[in-house]
Amino acid sequence: MIFLGDFVDRGPEQVETVRIARAMVDAGTALVVMGNHEFNAVAWAKPDLERPGEHLRSHSDKHRRQHQAYLDQVGEGSGLHQQHIAWFKTLPLYLDLDGLRVVHSCWHPPSLGDLQPYIDANQRIMPHAWPDLARKEGAGFEALESLLKGLEVPLPTGYEFFDKDGNPHHHIRTQWWEVERLTYRDLAMVPAEAINDIPHVPIPEDVPPGYEGDKPLFVGRSGPTPPPAWLARKRSFTPPRWPYRNRLPSGEESMERCTARPCPAGWSLASSSDGLPESLIFD
C-alpha cells in the first residue's frame, strides 16, 4: 500500500484515517509521503520564533476555515493533536526507490535539487528547515510548493485570470506531465470559466518537465483537472477504472470514472480520507 498524503482537511473521519495509515506504516505494510495538508498542519501548529505570537502558517480566517474540521475532530492542542503533528514531521517529501517513485503532486527534478539542503537522507524535512520552507520569502518555498501542490509558471506579461472569489492570478498551475500540448492554455489547470483568459501561445520549451519514464511514478491527484486518462492509451490490456471527484459548476460534486495503469504486483492504490483513490502511475 502507498499513501500519497492529505490525510487531514477533508472527509468526516480524519482522525481514524491518520490512525489506520500510521499503524500500517509503522507495521511496515505501507509506504507514505507527505501531502501539502500535512505540511500545512505542522506549519499551523509550529510557532514562528522570529515573529512572537505567530505561527509558520498564519491563523487567518481563511486558513482556519480550511483546517477547522480537522481541529474539531482531533481537539486543537490535545495530546492526540501533538502526536499527529510529531508523526507528520517524519513523513518523507518523496520516495525514489529501486522500482518506483512516489510524490504527492509533481515530480520536478529542479525542485528536488533545490530541496536537498532542507531534507535528510530519508527525504524528511530537517527541524531547522521548516521556516525556510513555510515562509513565502523562504529560499525553499517555491520548490516545496512544486512537489506538494504542483508546478506553477508565470503567465506572459499583461495576462491574468480571476478565481471564484474575484482574486487576480498571474501564475497557472500546469499539467506538468504533458509533453505534447505546450501552450499556456493547454497546460493550465484553472477553473473552466477562466480558461479563455489564458493565452493560447507556446510555453517556453524548458518549463514543462514531463516525465522521463525510467521508473513508474505514483502521484496524488491535484487540481481541478481529472487525472490523465491517456496514461493507458498505448496499453494492450484493459486497466482498472477508478472514481474521481468532479466539482460541478453548481458547487455540487459528482462521481466520474477515469482510466489509469494498474499497480505493479504487490502494490495497491491508497485512498484519501474521503474514500476516493488518489494515485496514478506515470511511466
C-alpha positions as CSV (number, residue, x, y, z in Angstrom):
1,M,0.0,0.0,0.0
2,I,1.2,3.5,-0.8
3,F,-0.3,6.5,0.9
4,L,0.0,9.8,-1.1
5,G,-0.7,12.1,1.9
6,D,-3.6,14.6,2.5
7,F,-4.9,12.5,5.5
8,V,-6.4,15.7,7.0
9,D,-8.5,18.7,6.0
10,R,-11.0,16.6,4.1
11,G,-13.6,14.0,5.0
12,P,-15.5,13.1,8.1
13,E,-13.1,10.5,9.6
14,Q,-9.7,12.3,9.6
15,V,-8.5,11.0,13.0
16,E,-9.3,7.5,12.1
17,T,-7.6,7.9,8.7
18,V,-4.4,9.0,10.4
19,R,-4.7,6.1,12.9
20,I,-5.0,3.5,10.2
21,A,-2.3,4.9,7.9
22,R,0.2,5.4,10.8
23,A,-0.4,1.8,12.0
24,M,0.2,0.4,8.6
25,V,3.3,2.5,8.0
26,D,4.7,1.5,11.5
27,A,4.0,-2.1,10.8
28,G,5.9,-2.0,7.5
29,T,2.9,-2.8,5.4
30,A,2.6,0.6,3.7
31,L,4.7,3.4,2.4
32,V,3.8,7.1,2.8
33,V,4.8,10.5,1.5
34,M,3.8,13.9,2.9
35,G,0.9,15.9,1.3
36,N,0.5,19.7,1.4
37,H,-2.2,19.2,4.0
38,E,0.2,17.5,6.5
39,F,2.8,20.2,5.8
40,N,0.2,22.9,6.5
41,A,-0.9,21.2,9.7
42,V,2.6,21.2,11.0
43,A,3.1,24.9,10.0
44,W,-0.2,25.8,11.6
45,A,0.9,24.2,14.9
46,K,4.6,25.4,14.8
47,P,5.3,28.8,16.4
48,D,7.3,31.3,14.3
49,L,10.3,32.0,16.5
50,E,11.1,35.2,14.5
51,R,7.6,36.5,14.9
52,P,6.4,36.2,18.5
53,G,2.8,35.2,18.8
54,E,2.5,34.0,15.3
55,H,2.9,30.6,13.6
56,L,4.6,29.4,10.4
57,R,1.1,29.2,8.8
58,S,-0.9,32.2,9.7
59,H,-4.1,31.7,11.7
60,S,-6.1,33.8,9.3
61,D,-9.8,33.3,8.9
62,K,-9.2,31.6,5.5
63,H,-6.6,29.1,6.9
64,R,-8.8,28.4,9.9
65,R,-11.8,27.6,7.7
66,Q,-9.6,25.2,5.8
67,H,-8.3,23.4,8.9
68,Q,-11.2,23.7,11.3
69,A,-12.8,20.3,10.6
70,Y,-9.6,18.5,11.5
71,L,-9.0,20.7,14.6
72,D,-12.5,19.9,15.8
73,Q,-12.1,16.2,15.3
74,V,-8.6,15.9,16.9
75,G,-9.0,18.6,19.5
76,E,-6.7,21.5,18.9
77,G,-3.7,21.4,21.2
78,S,-4.6,18.0,22.6
79,G,-2.2,15.2,23.2
80,L,-3.5,13.4,20.2
81,H,-3.1,16.5,18.1
82,Q,0.6,16.8,19.2
83,Q,1.1,13.1,18.4
84,H,-0.3,13.7,14.8
85,I,2.0,16.7,14.3
86,A,5.0,14.7,15.5
87,W,4.2,12.0,13.0
88,F,3.6,14.4,10.1
89,K,7.0,15.8,10.7
90,T,8.5,12.3,10.0
91,L,6.8,11.9,6.6
92,P,9.2,12.0,3.6
93,L,8.6,14.5,0.8
94,Y,9.1,11.9,-1.8
95,L,10.4,8.3,-2.4
96,D,12.9,7.3,-5.1
97,L,13.1,3.5,-4.8
98,D,14.7,0.9,-7.0
99,G,11.5,0.1,-8.8
100,L,9.3,3.2,-8.5
101,R,9.0,6.8,-7.4
102,V,6.4,8.4,-5.2
103,V,5.5,12.1,-4.7
104,H,2.3,13.9,-3.7
105,S,1.8,16.2,-6.7
106,C,4.7,16.8,-9.1
107,W,8.0,15.1,-9.8
108,H,10.1,18.1,-10.7
109,P,13.9,17.5,-10.8
110,P,15.0,21.1,-10.4
111,S,12.8,21.5,-7.3
112,L,14.1,18.1,-6.0
113,G,17.6,19.5,-6.3
114,D,16.7,22.8,-4.6
115,L,15.2,20.9,-1.6
116,Q,18.3,18.8,-0.8
117,P,19.8,21.3,1.8
118,Y,16.5,21.0,3.7
119,I,15.9,17.3,3.9
120,D,17.8,14.3,5.4
121,A,18.8,11.0,3.8
122,N,15.3,9.7,4.1
123,Q,13.8,12.8,2.4
124,R,12.3,14.2,5.6
125,I,12.3,17.9,6.4
126,M,15.1,18.7,8.9
127,P,14.0,20.5,12.1
128,H,15.8,23.8,11.2
129,A,14.3,23.9,7.7
130,W,10.6,24.4,8.4
131,P,10.8,28.3,8.4
132,D,12.6,28.4,5.1
133,L,10.0,26.1,3.5
134,A,6.9,27.6,5.1
135,R,7.5,31.3,4.5
136,K,6.8,32.7,1.1
137,E,10.1,34.5,1.2
138,G,12.0,31.4,2.2
139,A,14.6,30.0,-0.1
140,G,13.0,26.6,-0.4
141,F,9.3,27.7,-0.6
142,E,8.8,27.5,-4.3
143,A,10.5,24.1,-4.6
144,L,8.3,22.7,-1.9
145,E,5.2,24.1,-3.5
146,S,6.0,22.4,-6.7
147,L,6.3,19.0,-5.1
148,L,3.3,19.2,-2.9
149,K,0.9,21.4,-4.9
150,G,2.0,21.2,-8.5
151,L,4.2,23.2,-10.9
152,E,3.2,26.8,-11.4
153,V,4.5,29.0,-14.2
154,P,4.1,32.8,-14.7
155,L,1.8,34.0,-17.4
156,P,3.2,36.3,-20.1
157,T,3.2,40.0,-19.2
158,G,-0.2,41.5,-19.3
159,Y,-2.2,38.3,-18.7
160,E,-4.2,37.3,-15.6
161,F,-7.2,35.4,-14.6
162,F,-9.6,35.6,-11.7
163,D,-10.6,32.9,-9.2
164,K,-14.1,32.3,-7.9
165,D,-13.6,34.9,-5.2
166,G,-12.5,37.5,-7.7
167,N,-8.8,37.4,-6.8
168,P,-6.4,38.0,-9.7
169,H,-3.7,35.5,-10.5
170,H,-0.6,35.9,-12.7
171,H,0.6,32.2,-12.5
172,I,-1.1,29.0,-13.6
173,R,-0.7,25.5,-12.2
174,T,0.2,23.2,-15.1
175,Q,-0.5,19.7,-16.3
176,W,3.2,19.1,-15.8
177,W,3.2,15.6,-17.2
178,E,2.2,16.8,-20.7
179,V,4.8,16.8,-23.4
180,E,2.7,17.4,-26.5
181,R,0.2,20.2,-25.7
182,L,2.6,23.0,-24.9
183,T,0.6,26.3,-24.9
184,Y,-0.3,28.1,-21.7
185,R,-4.0,27.4,-22.3
186,D,-3.5,23.7,-23.0
187,L,-1.4,23.2,-19.8
188,A,-3.4,25.4,-17.5
189,M,-5.2,23.9,-14.5
190,V,-7.7,26.7,-13.9
191,P,-11.5,27.0,-13.5
192,A,-13.4,26.3,-16.7
193,E,-14.8,29.9,-16.7
194,A,-11.2,31.3,-16.7
195,I,-9.7,29.2,-19.4
196,N,-10.3,31.8,-22.2
197,D,-8.3,34.3,-20.2
198,I,-5.2,32.1,-20.6
199,P,-3.2,32.9,-23.8
200,H,-3.0,30.2,-26.5
201,V,0.6,30.8,-27.1
202,P,3.6,28.4,-26.7
203,I,5.1,28.0,-23.3
204,P,8.9,28.1,-23.1
205,E,10.3,24.8,-24.0
206,D,12.4,24.4,-20.8
207,V,9.4,24.8,-18.5
208,P,7.2,21.7,-18.7
209,P,9.3,18.8,-17.2
210,G,7.2,15.9,-18.5
211,Y,8.4,12.6,-17.1
212,E,11.3,10.6,-18.4
213,G,9.6,7.3,-17.7
214,D,12.6,5.4,-16.4
215,K,10.5,4.2,-13.4
216,P,6.8,4.0,-12.6
217,L,5.7,7.2,-10.8
218,F,3.0,7.3,-8.2
219,V,1.4,10.7,-7.7
220,G,-1.6,12.0,-5.8
221,R,-4.2,13.8,-7.9
222,S,-4.0,17.6,-7.6
223,G,-6.1,20.4,-9.0
224,P,-9.5,20.7,-10.8
225,T,-8.5,18.7,-13.9
226,P,-9.4,15.0,-13.9
227,P,-6.5,12.5,-13.7
228,P,-4.9,11.9,-17.1
229,A,-6.8,9.1,-18.7
230,W,-4.3,9.0,-21.6
231,L,-1.8,7.1,-19.5
232,A,-3.1,3.8,-20.6
233,R,-3.9,4.6,-24.3
234,K,-1.0,2.6,-25.6
235,R,-1.5,-0.4,-23.4
236,S,-2.7,-3.7,-24.8
237,F,-4.6,-4.6,-21.6
238,T,-7.8,-3.1,-20.1
239,P,-6.7,-1.2,-16.9
240,P,-8.9,-0.8,-13.9
241,R,-11.2,2.2,-13.7
242,W,-11.2,4.3,-10.5
243,P,-13.6,7.0,-9.5
244,Y,-12.5,10.6,-9.2
245,R,-14.4,13.6,-7.8
246,N,-15.7,16.2,-10.2
247,R,-16.9,19.5,-8.9
248,L,-19.8,20.8,-10.9
249,P,-20.4,24.5,-11.7
250,S,-23.2,24.5,-9.1
251,G,-20.6,23.6,-6.4
252,E,-22.0,20.0,-6.1
253,E,-19.8,17.0,-6.6
254,S,-20.4,14.1,-8.9
255,M,-18.6,10.8,-9.3
256,E,-16.9,10.2,-12.6
257,R,-14.6,7.4,-13.7
258,C,-11.2,7.5,-15.3
259,T,-8.6,5.0,-16.5
260,A,-5.2,4.5,-15.0
261,R,-2.4,2.0,-15.3
262,P,-2.6,-0.8,-12.7
263,C,0.0,-1.0,-10.0
264,P,3.0,-3.4,-10.1
265,A,2.4,-6.8,-8.5
266,G,2.2,-6.5,-4.7
267,W,1.2,-2.8,-4.6
268,S,-2.3,-1.2,-4.4
269,L,-3.7,2.3,-4.6
270,A,-4.4,4.1,-1.4
271,S,-7.4,6.2,-0.7
272,S,-7.7,9.6,0.9
273,S,-9.8,10.3,4.0
274,D,-13.0,10.7,1.9
275,G,-12.6,7.2,0.5
276,L,-11.5,8.1,-3.1
277,P,-8.4,6.5,-4.6
278,E,-5.9,9.3,-5.3
279,S,-3.0,7.8,-7.0
280,L,-1.9,7.2,-10.6
281,I,1.2,5.7,-12.1
282,F,3.1,7.5,-14.8
283,D,5.6,5.5,-16.9
